[in-house]
Amino acid sequence: MTGADAHVVLRSLALRDYRNLARLDLVFPAAGVAIVGENGQGKSNLLEAVYYLHLLRSVRGARDVDVVRFGAEGFHISARTDGGVNHELSAGFERAGRRKRVKLDGGEPPRLSDALGALPCVLFSPADVDLVAGAPSARRRYLDILLALSSRPYLAALQRYRHALAQRNAGLRDALRSSGSRTEQRVAVWEAPLAEHGAVLWRERVTWASQASPRFAAMCASIGEQSPVGMRYATTLEPSSRENADVAHALARALEQKRELDIRRGLTHAGPHRDDLTLTLDGRELRAFGSAGQQRTAAIALRLLEGETLRERLGAAPLLLLDDPFAELDVRRSARILELLAMHGMGQTLLTVPRETDIPPALTQLTRWSIVGGIVHADDDDARLGAA
C-alpha cells in the first residue's frame, strides 16, 4: 500500500513476563481485534506492551524493572509488522543487569534512540483527560513524544537540551552551598547549549501548534463541541521573528537575566521546559473551565491530531490502540470519533473493552478475543493461545 492507503499492520506479537502476561504468542487479523476482559485481567497491559515498541518505555511512566512479572528475571517483547520501516522488532529488559536491549530486523541499533517510533502507535485511553485537565508537564510530554518520534532533529535537540538542563541545575544546587565567580560560571557555561537546542524545541512546538490549531478546533466541533475551542503555544519568550537565531538569543538573554533567581532557588526558570500548550474554550482555559465531557472531547482531539501528524510525517497510518476510550462518552460522540478516524485513514485497530456490549457499532466487525488472568482466548485459529 502507498499514499493515503498505507498503514502499519501488526502481524504477530510474542510476550514473555510483561506485567501479568507470562507467555503470549498472538497472530493479529489485518483489521485488528476487539479484546474483552474485566478489569485486572491484562487487557491494558497488552496494549502497553505493544506501545512499548513505539516508546521503548512504559506509557504509564513505570520503570522497566517494575513491569517485569513478579518472580521473573526480565521481560521480552517481539513483533512482526508490515507497512513500516522495520518488519521485525524486539525489546527486552534483564532485571539482574538492569539492561535494556532492542533489535530492529535482527540487528541492534547504534543507539537506543534510533529505535524510537519503530512501531508507530497512537494510544487512546480514559487517562488522556490529564492532557487537558492536568499540569503543563502533561502537555509538554505530549508535545515531546509526538515531535521526537516524528522528527529526528527534534529528538536530538531534546536529548541535548535535557542534558544541558540537568548540568545547569546541578550547578545551581552547588551554588546554593557555595558562592563565587567560579561557581556562577559553572552555571553560565550551560546557557549557550540550552539556548541553542531550546530554540529548536521552541520553533518546532510553535510551528506544530499553529498548524494544528484550526484542525484541533474543527475536530472538537465534529465530535460535538458547540463552543469555540482554541490552541496556542504559551511561552514567556516573544522574539520578533521565529528564526532559530532570534529564539536562541531570546533564550540566552532570559537565562542570564534569571540566573540570580535560579541560583537562589536551585532551578532553571526560563526555557521550553517551563512552557505550556494552552487549550481554550470560549477564550478561557479548558483545564479550569471546561466540563468533564468537554475535556474528554479535547483530549481525544489531541490524540486524533497525534495520529494525523504521524501519518503525514511517516507516510503510513499508525496502529490504533483503543483502551476503552469511549467509556465516559455518549453513543453519538463515540460514533463521530470513529467517523473522524475513518475519514483520516484509520489503520489496524486494537480495541479493549470490559464487556462485549461496550464495542461501538462501527467496530463490531473486528475479530473478538477475550482475556482472563493474562491469557488470551480466541474462537478461531487467528490467535495461538498463551499459556501461563
C-alpha positions as CSV (number, residue, x, y, z in Angstrom):
1,M,0.0,0.0,0.0
2,T,1.1,3.5,-0.7
3,G,-0.1,7.0,-0.2
4,A,-3.3,7.6,1.7
5,D,-4.0,3.8,1.9
6,A,-0.7,2.9,3.6
7,H,-0.9,1.8,7.2
8,V,1.2,-0.1,9.7
9,V,0.0,-3.6,10.5
10,L,1.0,-5.7,13.5
11,R,1.1,-9.3,12.2
12,S,2.3,-11.1,15.3
13,L,3.3,-10.4,18.8
14,A,5.2,-12.5,21.4
15,L,5.3,-11.5,25.0
16,R,7.3,-13.0,27.9
17,D,6.8,-11.9,31.5
18,Y,5.4,-8.4,30.9
19,R,3.3,-7.5,34.0
20,N,0.8,-10.3,34.4
21,L,1.3,-11.6,30.8
22,A,3.5,-14.6,31.4
23,R,3.5,-16.0,27.8
24,L,1.6,-14.9,24.8
25,D,2.0,-15.7,21.1
26,L,-0.6,-13.9,19.1
27,V,-1.3,-13.5,15.4
28,F,-3.5,-10.5,14.5
29,P,-6.0,-10.1,11.7
30,A,-5.2,-7.2,9.4
31,A,-8.2,-5.2,10.5
32,G,-7.4,-5.7,14.2
33,V,-9.2,-7.2,17.2
34,A,-11.5,-6.3,20.0
35,I,-10.2,-7.7,23.3
36,V,-12.8,-8.2,26.0
37,G,-11.9,-8.6,29.6
38,E,-12.8,-7.4,33.1
39,N,-10.5,-5.0,35.0
40,G,-7.3,-6.5,36.2
41,Q,-7.1,-9.3,33.6
42,G,-4.4,-7.8,31.5
43,K,-6.0,-6.1,28.5
44,S,-4.5,-2.7,29.2
45,N,-1.1,-4.4,29.9
46,L,-1.3,-6.0,26.4
47,L,-1.7,-2.6,24.8
48,E,1.0,-1.1,27.0
49,A,3.4,-3.9,25.8
50,V,2.6,-3.1,22.1
51,Y,3.1,0.6,22.7
52,Y,6.5,-0.2,24.4
53,L,7.8,-0.9,20.9
54,H,7.0,2.7,20.0
55,L,8.2,4.5,23.0
56,L,10.7,2.0,24.5
57,R,9.3,2.6,27.9
58,S,6.1,2.2,29.8
59,V,3.5,4.7,28.6
60,R,2.3,4.7,32.2
61,G,5.7,6.0,33.4
62,A,6.7,2.8,35.2
63,R,10.3,1.8,35.4
64,D,11.4,-1.2,33.3
65,V,12.1,-3.2,36.5
66,D,8.6,-2.6,37.7
67,V,6.8,-4.1,34.6
68,V,8.7,-7.4,34.9
69,R,6.3,-10.1,36.0
70,F,6.7,-10.9,39.7
71,G,9.4,-13.6,40.1
72,A,10.7,-13.4,36.5
73,E,14.2,-12.4,35.5
74,G,13.1,-9.9,32.9
75,F,10.6,-9.3,30.1
76,H,10.7,-9.7,26.3
77,I,8.5,-8.3,23.6
78,S,8.8,-9.1,19.9
79,A,6.7,-8.3,16.9
80,R,6.4,-8.8,13.1
81,T,4.9,-5.9,11.2
82,D,4.1,-4.6,7.7
83,G,3.9,-1.1,6.4
84,G,6.6,0.5,8.4
85,V,10.4,0.9,8.0
86,N,11.2,-2.2,10.0
87,H,9.5,-5.6,9.9
88,E,10.9,-7.5,12.9
89,L,11.1,-5.6,16.2
90,S,12.1,-6.7,19.7
91,A,12.8,-5.2,23.1
92,G,13.8,-6.8,26.4
93,F,15.0,-6.0,29.8
94,E,17.1,-8.1,32.2
95,R,16.5,-7.5,35.9
96,A,19.9,-8.6,37.0
97,G,22.0,-6.2,34.9
98,R,19.3,-3.6,34.6
99,R,20.0,-3.8,30.8
100,K,17.6,-3.0,28.0
101,R,18.2,-4.5,24.6
102,V,16.4,-3.6,21.3
103,K,16.7,-5.2,17.9
104,L,15.4,-4.0,14.5
105,D,15.3,-6.6,11.7
106,G,17.8,-8.7,13.6
107,G,20.4,-6.0,14.4
108,E,21.0,-3.8,17.4
109,P,20.8,-0.1,16.5
110,P,23.9,2.0,17.4
111,R,21.8,4.0,20.0
112,L,18.5,3.1,21.7
113,S,17.1,6.3,20.4
114,D,17.5,5.1,16.9
115,A,14.7,2.6,17.6
116,L,12.2,5.1,19.0
117,G,9.0,5.1,16.9
118,A,9.8,1.8,15.2
119,L,6.2,0.6,15.7
120,P,4.2,3.8,15.1
121,C,1.2,3.8,17.5
122,V,-1.4,6.1,19.0
123,L,-2.9,5.1,22.3
124,F,-6.4,6.4,23.3
125,S,-7.4,5.9,26.9
126,P,-9.6,7.5,29.6
127,A,-6.4,8.7,31.3
128,D,-5.9,11.1,28.3
129,V,-8.1,13.6,30.1
130,D,-5.0,14.6,32.0
131,L,-3.7,16.1,28.8
132,V,-6.3,18.7,29.2
133,A,-7.1,18.9,32.9
134,G,-3.6,18.1,34.2
135,A,-0.5,20.2,34.8
136,P,1.5,21.8,31.9
137,S,4.1,19.0,32.2
138,A,1.5,16.5,30.8
139,R,1.1,18.7,27.7
140,R,4.8,19.3,27.3
141,R,5.3,15.5,27.5
142,Y,2.6,15.1,24.8
143,L,4.5,17.5,22.5
144,D,7.9,16.0,23.2
145,I,6.7,12.4,22.4
146,L,4.8,13.4,19.3
147,L,7.6,15.6,17.9
148,A,10.5,13.4,19.0
149,L,9.0,10.3,17.4
150,S,8.3,12.0,14.1
151,S,11.3,14.4,13.8
152,R,14.9,13.2,14.3
153,P,16.2,16.8,14.6
154,Y,13.7,17.4,17.5
155,L,14.7,14.2,19.2
156,A,18.4,15.1,19.0
157,A,17.7,18.7,20.3
158,L,15.5,17.3,23.1
159,Q,18.3,14.9,24.3
160,R,20.9,17.6,24.2
161,Y,18.6,20.2,25.9
162,R,17.8,17.8,28.7
163,H,21.5,17.0,29.3
164,A,22.4,20.7,29.4
165,L,19.4,21.4,31.7
166,A,20.5,18.6,34.1
167,Q,24.0,20.0,34.2
168,R,22.9,23.6,34.8
169,N,20.5,22.5,37.6
170,A,23.4,20.5,39.2
171,G,25.5,23.7,39.1
172,L,22.7,25.7,40.6
173,R,22.5,23.2,43.5
174,D,26.2,23.5,44.0
175,A,25.9,27.3,44.0
176,L,23.4,27.0,46.9
177,R,26.2,25.5,49.0
178,S,29.0,27.8,47.9
179,S,29.4,31.2,46.2
180,G,31.9,33.0,44.0
181,S,32.5,33.8,40.3
182,R,33.7,30.2,39.5
183,T,30.5,28.7,40.9
184,E,28.4,31.1,38.8
185,Q,30.5,30.3,35.8
186,R,29.7,26.6,36.2
187,V,26.1,27.6,35.8
188,A,26.5,30.1,33.0
189,V,28.5,27.7,30.8
190,W,25.4,25.6,30.1
191,E,23.3,28.5,29.0
192,A,24.6,28.6,25.4
193,P,23.7,24.9,24.7
194,L,20.4,25.4,26.4
195,A,19.6,28.4,24.2
196,E,20.8,26.6,21.0
197,H,18.9,23.4,21.5
198,G,16.0,25.0,23.2
199,A,15.4,27.2,20.1
200,V,14.9,24.0,18.1
201,L,12.3,22.8,20.5
202,W,10.6,26.1,20.7
203,R,10.4,26.5,16.9
204,E,9.0,23.1,16.2
205,R,6.5,23.3,19.0
206,V,5.3,26.7,17.8
207,T,5.1,25.6,14.2
208,W,3.2,22.4,15.1
209,A,0.7,24.2,17.4
210,S,0.0,27.0,14.9
211,Q,-0.6,24.4,12.1
212,A,-2.7,22.1,14.3
213,S,-4.8,24.8,16.0
214,P,-7.5,25.1,13.3
215,R,-7.6,21.3,12.9
216,F,-8.0,20.9,16.6
217,A,-11.0,23.3,16.7
218,A,-12.6,21.5,13.7
219,M,-12.1,18.1,15.3
220,C,-13.7,19.2,18.6
221,A,-16.6,20.7,16.6
222,S,-17.0,17.5,14.6
223,I,-17.1,15.4,17.8
224,G,-19.9,17.6,19.1
225,E,-18.4,20.6,20.9
226,Q,-20.6,23.7,20.2
227,S,-18.4,26.4,21.8
228,P,-15.3,27.6,20.0
229,V,-12.1,25.8,21.0
230,G,-8.6,27.1,20.6
231,M,-5.0,26.0,21.0
232,R,-1.8,28.1,21.3
233,Y,1.8,27.6,22.5
234,A,2.2,29.6,25.6
235,T,5.7,30.9,26.3
236,T,7.3,33.9,28.1
237,L,9.5,34.4,25.0
238,E,8.2,36.7,22.3
239,P,11.1,37.2,19.8
240,S,10.5,39.5,16.9
241,S,10.7,36.6,14.5
242,R,10.7,32.8,14.6
243,E,14.1,32.2,13.1
244,N,16.3,30.0,15.3
245,A,18.9,32.7,15.8
246,D,16.4,35.1,17.3
247,V,14.9,32.5,19.6
248,A,18.3,31.3,20.7
249,H,19.2,34.9,21.5
250,A,16.0,35.5,23.5
251,L,16.5,32.2,25.4
252,A,20.1,33.1,26.2
253,R,19.1,36.6,27.5
254,A,16.3,35.1,29.6
255,L,18.7,32.6,31.2
256,E,21.2,35.3,32.0
257,Q,18.5,37.6,33.5
258,K,17.1,34.9,35.7
259,R,20.5,33.4,36.7
260,E,20.5,35.2,40.1
261,L,16.9,34.0,40.9
262,D,17.8,30.5,39.7
263,I,20.9,30.3,42.0
264,R,18.7,31.3,45.0
265,R,16.1,28.7,44.2
266,G,18.3,25.9,42.7
267,L,16.2,25.6,39.5
268,T,16.2,26.9,35.9
269,H,13.1,29.1,35.4
270,A,13.4,30.0,31.7
271,G,13.2,27.8,28.7
272,P,10.9,25.4,26.8
273,H,10.7,23.1,29.9
274,R,8.6,25.8,31.5
275,D,6.2,26.4,28.6
276,D,2.7,25.1,28.0
277,L,0.2,24.2,25.3
278,T,-2.8,26.3,26.3
279,L,-6.2,24.9,25.3
280,T,-9.2,27.2,25.5
281,L,-13.0,27.1,25.4
282,D,-14.7,30.5,24.6
283,G,-11.3,32.1,25.3
284,R,-11.0,30.6,28.8
285,E,-8.7,27.7,29.8
286,L,-10.2,24.3,29.3
287,R,-8.4,22.8,32.2
288,A,-10.1,25.2,34.6
289,F,-13.5,26.0,33.0
290,G,-14.3,23.0,30.8
291,S,-16.7,20.3,31.9
292,A,-15.6,16.7,32.1
293,G,-17.2,16.0,28.7
294,Q,-15.6,19.0,27.1
295,Q,-12.2,18.0,28.5
296,R,-12.6,14.4,27.2
297,T,-13.5,15.7,23.8
298,A,-10.4,17.9,23.6
299,A,-8.2,15.1,24.8
300,I,-9.5,12.8,22.1
301,A,-8.9,15.5,19.5
302,L,-5.3,15.8,20.7
303,R,-4.9,12.0,20.1
304,L,-6.5,12.4,16.6
305,L,-4.0,15.1,15.8
306,E,-1.2,12.9,17.0
307,G,-2.3,10.1,14.6
308,E,-2.7,12.6,11.8
309,T,0.8,14.1,12.4
310,L,2.4,10.6,12.5
311,R,0.7,9.6,9.3
312,E,1.7,12.8,7.5
313,R,5.4,12.6,8.6
314,L,5.9,8.8,8.4
315,G,3.9,8.1,5.3
316,A,1.6,5.5,6.9
317,A,-1.3,5.4,9.3
318,P,-0.1,4.3,12.8
319,L,-1.5,1.4,14.7
320,L,-4.6,2.5,16.8
321,L,-4.6,1.3,20.4
322,L,-8.1,2.0,21.9
323,D,-8.0,1.2,25.6
324,D,-11.8,1.5,26.4
325,P,-11.6,5.2,25.2
326,F,-15.4,5.7,24.9
327,A,-16.2,4.6,28.5
328,E,-17.4,8.1,29.5
329,L,-18.8,9.3,26.2
330,D,-22.3,9.0,24.8
331,V,-23.0,6.9,21.7
332,R,-23.3,9.9,19.4
333,R,-19.9,11.3,20.3
334,S,-18.3,7.9,20.1
335,A,-19.7,7.4,16.6
336,R,-18.4,10.8,15.5
337,I,-14.9,10.0,16.8
338,L,-14.9,6.8,14.8
339,E,-16.1,8.6,11.7
340,L,-13.2,11.0,12.1
341,L,-10.8,8.1,12.4
342,A,-12.2,6.5,9.3
343,M,-12.1,9.9,7.4
344,H,-8.4,10.3,8.3
345,G,-7.4,6.8,7.2
346,M,-8.0,4.6,10.3
347,G,-5.4,1.8,10.4
348,Q,-5.3,-1.5,12.2
349,T,-7.2,-1.2,15.4
350,L,-6.6,-3.0,18.8
351,L,-9.6,-2.2,21.0
352,T,-10.0,-3.3,24.6
353,V,-13.3,-3.1,26.5
354,P,-14.7,-4.7,29.7
355,R,-17.8,-6.1,28.0
356,E,-18.9,-7.1,24.5
357,T,-21.7,-4.6,24.7
358,D,-19.1,-1.8,25.0
359,I,-17.8,-2.4,21.5
360,P,-19.0,0.5,19.3
361,P,-21.3,-0.5,16.4
362,A,-18.6,0.7,13.9
363,L,-16.1,-1.8,15.3
364,T,-18.4,-4.8,15.8
365,Q,-16.8,-6.4,12.7
366,L,-13.5,-6.8,14.5
367,T,-12.4,-10.3,15.5
368,R,-13.2,-10.8,19.2
369,W,-10.8,-12.2,21.7
370,S,-11.2,-12.5,25.5
371,I,-8.5,-12.2,28.2
372,V,-8.7,-13.8,31.6
373,G,-5.7,-13.8,34.0
374,G,-3.3,-12.7,31.4
375,I,-4.3,-15.5,28.9
376,V,-5.9,-14.6,25.6
377,H,-8.7,-16.9,24.3
378,A,-9.9,-16.9,20.7
379,D,-12.7,-18.7,18.9
380,D,-10.7,-19.3,15.8
381,D,-7.1,-20.0,14.7
382,D,-6.2,-16.4,14.3
383,A,-4.5,-16.4,17.7
384,R,-2.2,-19.0,19.3
385,L,-3.3,-19.0,22.8
386,G,-0.8,-18.0,25.5
387,A,-0.1,-20.3,28.4
388,A,0.7,-19.1,31.9
